[in-house]
Amino acid sequence: MPPDGYTTVTISDSVATKLTRIMADHDHASYAEAIEYAADTTLIQEDEITVQELVQVVDERLDKMDETRLP
């Protein structure tokens, strides 16, 4: 049974291989650290605005500014 505040997970051999690679590439000492890193990285990427989206937002705002300045 895991300690309080922790959960046990079962992963496939292929996932274990990927986690081992994350551990080596990012200097993590355990699967737990590698899992946390992978989860955090995924969540950050999902929340980030892409350059394309940023360009679209700026373009839309510039269009609105131009419309409000027309006589």
VOGU-3710 file (C-alpha; in Angstrom, 3 decimals, decimal comma):
1> mppdgyttvt> 0,000/0,000/0,000  1,409/3,425/-0,942  2,027/6,112/1,677  -0,637/8,760/2,352  -0,947/11,213/-0,502  0,273/8,739/-3,135  -1,441/6,380/-5,571  -0,137/3,200/-7,124  -0,321/2,932/-10,920  0,263/0,046/-13,297
11> isdsvatklt> 1,914/0,908/-16,606  2,813/-1,074/-19,690  6,398/-1,942/-20,569  6,321/0,588/-23,405  5,243/3,377/-21,044  7,956/2,328/-18,602  10,477/2,621/-21,429  9,234/6,117/-22,239  9,409/7,133/-18,582  12,942/5,784/-18,350
21> rimadhdhas> 13,861/7,953/-21,310  12,258/10,999/-19,646  14,200/10,196/-16,467  17,482/10,091/-18,369  16,823/13,105/-20,598  15,577/15,369/-17,807  17,566/14,095/-14,826  14,660/12,667/-12,824  15,480/10,125/-10,143  12,227/8,137/-10,192
31> yaeaieyaad> 9,213/7,138/-12,242  7,148/9,401/-9,983  9,226/12,435/-10,962  9,067/11,469/-14,639  5,285/11,042/-14,478  4,895/14,419/-12,762  7,138/16,060/-15,375  5,206/14,473/-18,257  1,839/15,453/-16,775  2,926/19,035/-16,041
41> ttliqedeit> 4,454/19,439/-19,506  1,286/18,182/-21,165  -0,945/20,493/-19,132  1,261/23,495/-19,883  1,218/22,738/-23,610  -2,564/22,451/-23,579  -2,858/25,862/-21,907  -0,355/27,686/-24,123  -1,503/29,904/-26,917  0,190/29,134/-30,205
51> vqelvqvvde> 1,962/31,797/-32,244  -0,714/31,376/-34,913  -3,468/31,994/-32,349  -1,619/35,059/-31,031  -1,297/36,486/-34,537  -5,026/35,963/-35,084  -5,910/37,726/-31,823  -3,649/40,690/-32,650  -5,060/40,861/-36,183  -8,641/40,880/-34,883
61> rldkmdetrl> -7,844/43,629/-32,381  -6,145/45,732/-35,048  -9,185/45,333/-37,300  -11,447/46,524/-34,450  -9,171/49,513/-33,813  -9,262/50,465/-37,492  -13,076/50,206/-37,532  -13,446/52,498/-34,521  -11,179/55,129/-36,078  -13,125/55,322/-39,332
71> p> -15,162/58,519/-39,800
//
